[in-house]
Amino acid sequence: MKILVTGAAGQLGHVVCATLLGAGHEVVGVDQRYRPDLGVRLQVVDLLDDKVAYRLLEGCEAVVHLANLTGQLARPLAHQVLNENVAMNGNVFRPALELGVRRFVFASSIQVILSSDDRLGSSTPPPPYLPLDGAVPRRPLTNTYALSKELGERLLEVTAEYKNDIACTALRFPFLIGERTGRWIRRRRWRREHTAFDELLYLTVPDAACLIQAAVERQKPGYHCYFPAQTYQVSGWSTRKMADEFCPNTPHRLAADSLDGFADLREIHDALGWKPANPPYVIELE
């Protein structure tokens, strides 16, 4: 399968390219910056140009869209994050649809469902229920990065409604842990008063890349939204104790004894055969 990967030079993108290439796919990488060690043909382009994706998508059967401005830019450049992310999403999805691409995978974000406001001092709201899944309603508040991801999800949803033979997958990624970040996690001092609920959710970059591969290869037609997250395990604590400590007033969708994390991965496994390859990180909470 010929696959276009946008954001190919990024932390997740370069691993996605290697994973898809290793699975025997033909990969075309796109980014605003060059990376010599990518291992696939890389096109250095600006996706704010509404014409450029047409030539890149010729002959492609799938698109993995990872290229967006990140949430770290949201406060000083809120309007830029919203405007440019929405433009990039449209400039990739619309040409792909016109050129007959039938498989779409979009990197959305946990912030669509658990975002703080752009305003200083705003904290992340509690989750609506536990364990979380892809059916959690969107509520990006005033967070413009989250709003741009919400609109990307909605664009995919409309695309799937327009063409019922298209498979569209939105993945609401939590904090992604690469090799360097993993070393930092092991050294970090975790303090209860400085730890929010959403900081306990994560996914490793290799697991995220394998999930993207599974979505590209196995997803059925229609719109699908997943929340692929693992939960740090606190040494000496059960998941129920963690839930009572961090989300004391949150209703549980499963029996207390069956909670094994703050995210329910059963739907993803049933649909795509995917689950994280490694056991959860264990942390010490002071």
N, C-alpha and C positions, 0 to 999 in steps of 0.2 A: 504494500500500500504506500502511495506517495503522500507524505504528511508535511504540512507547513507548520512550523513551530515559531511563534512570535516570542520575543523576549528570550531568545535562545542563548544569549551570552550571560544571563543572570544566574543567581545561585541555584534556582530550580531548573531553569531552562537548559543549562548545559548538561545536567544529569538526565533530564527528559530526552534530550537528543541522543545521548549515549545509550539509554535504555531502549528507545525505539530502534536505533540502529542495530543494537545487539539482537533484537527480535526479528531482524531481517527486513525492516521497512526502509524505504527511501525517504530521507529526511532533508527538507530545505529549512535552514535556520535564518531568522530575521532578527535584527537588533539595530539599535542606534549606534552601538560601538562594536569594534572588531575584537574578536577573541581568537588567537592563533591556534589554540589547543582544542578547538571544539570538535574536530573529527568529522564534521559534515560541511557541506557548502554553505557559507554564511553570506547573506546579502545585508549590507549596511544601508538601511533606508530609514525614512521618517514616515511613520504610519499616520501622521497628521495630514499627509498628502492623500487626498481621497481617490487618487488614480493608481497609486503604486501597487496596491494589493492585487490588482487584476492580472498583471504579468507574473507575479509571484505565485498565484494560485492556479495557474494553468496546469491542468493534468492532475491536480491534487484531489484525493478522495476524502481527506480529513484535514481539519485545522485544529491546532492546540494553541489557544490564545492566552498567553501569559504576560504580554507587554502592556503594562500600565504604570503610571506614576504611583509611588508607594505612599502608604499612610503617613510615613514620617514627615512628608511635605505638607500634610493637610492644614496645619495651623498657619504657618507663614504664607502659604500659597494656596489657600482654599479654593479660590475660583479657578486657578490653573489646573489643579488636580481634577476637579469636576469636569471642566470644559474639555480638557485634553483626553481624559480617560473615556468620556462618552464619545468623543470624536473618533478615537482609535478603535473603539469597539464597533461603531457603525461602519468605519472604513475597512474593517476586516470581515464582519459578518455579512454585510450586504453583497459585496463582490463574491464572497464564497457561495452564497445562495444563488446568485445569478449564473455562476460558472458550474453549478451542479454538484458542489461539495455536499456530501450527505452525512458527515460525522463531525460534530462540533464539540470541543471540550474547552471550558472557560474556567480560569482560576478566579473564583470569587473569594470572599473573605468572611471570617467569623464576625467581622465588624458589621455585617449586614444584620445580624441578629443580636449582637452583644456589643454595641458601640457606645462610647462616650460622646458627648457633644464636643464640638470644636471649642466651646467656651472654656476658659481657664477654670480649673477647679472642679470640673464635672467628673463624676466617677461612673464606672460601668454599671448599668442596672442589673438586678438579679435575673437569672434565667426564668422563663415562664414555667418550665417543668424539667424534671430529670428522669432518665438520661435524655440529653438532647439528640435530635436527629435532623434530617434534611427538611422536615415539615414545619420547623419553627417559623412562625410568621416573620416577615421582614419588618424591621423597625430601626432604620439607620439614624433616626433623630436628625440633628443638624450636622453630623459628621459627613463632610463632603466626599471624602474617600469612600465611606460606606455607601453614600448615595450613588456614586459612580458605579460601584459594584452591583447595587440593587438594580440600576437601570440596565446594566449588562445582562443580569439574570432575566429581567423582563424582556429584553430584546430577543434573547434565546427562546424564551417561552412563546413569544409571538411567532418566531420563526418556525418552531415546531408545530404550532397551530396552523400556520399557512401551508406547510408541506408535511403531510402526515407520514411520509417515508423517511424523514430526517431524524437522526438521533442527536439530541442536544443535552449535554451534561454540564451542570454548574457544580463546582466543587468549592465549598465554603471552608477554605483552609484556615486552620488556626496558626499560631506561631510556628514557623518552619525551622527545624534544627538541622544545620549542616555540620560538617566535621569540626570546624572551629567553635561554633556555638555549643556543640556537645561538650567540648572540653571546659568551656566557661560554665555550663550548667553544673558540671561535677564539682567545680570550685566555689560556686555561689553559696553565700550564707542566706538561708531562707528564714525570714522573720514573719511571724503571723500578722503583725500589724502592718506590714508593708506588702502583703501578698493578697491580691484580689482573686476572685473565683476564676476569671478567664485566664489568668496567668498559669493556672494548673493544667491547661489544655495545650497540646502541641502535636506535631507530627514530624517525623524525620524526613529529610529531603529524599532519600532513596525510596522510602515507602510512598511518598507523594508521587514520585515518578512512576513507580510500578502501578499505582492506582490510575494514573493518566493513561498508561499503556492499556490497562484492562478496559477503561472506558472507550478508548479508541477502537479496540478490537471486538468488544463483546456487547456494547450497549445496544439495547433494542430501540426502535423508533419511538419518538415522543420526547417530551421534556422531563428531565430527571435532575433532582437537586439533592446533594448529599453533604453531610457534615462529617468528614473523616478526621477524627481527633482521638488521640490517646490522652490519658490522664496520668500525671505524675502520681506515684504512690508515696504517701508519707510513711516513713518508717514507724512501725508500731501502731498505725491507725488502719481501721477498716475503711472501705469506701463509704459506708453509711456514716461513720463518724466524721469523715471529711465533708460529706454532704450536710450533716447537721451543723458543723462548725462554720462552713462558708456560705451555705444557702439554707438557713434554718426555717424559712417560711415557704420554701419552694415545694410544690406537690410532686410526688413521685408517680411515674407511669408504670413502674415495675415494683414488685414486692421488695421490701428493704433488703432482704437477704440475697436477692439476685442482682443487686447493683455491683457491677465490676468496673465501673468507670463513669465519668460524667457524659459520655457519648455512647449512643447505641449504634453499633456497626453492623447489626444483623441484616439490614436492608441492603447495604453495600455488598456484603458477602453473598447474599442470595442472588443479587442481580449480576454481579461482576466476578464473583469468586475471589474477592480480594480481602485480605486482612493484614494488619501490620506484621512485619517479619520478626521484629524484636520485642521482647517483653518491656513493660513500662519502666521508665527511669524511677529509681527510688531516691527520695530526697529526705533530708533531716530538717524538720521544722523547729525553729527555736522560739 
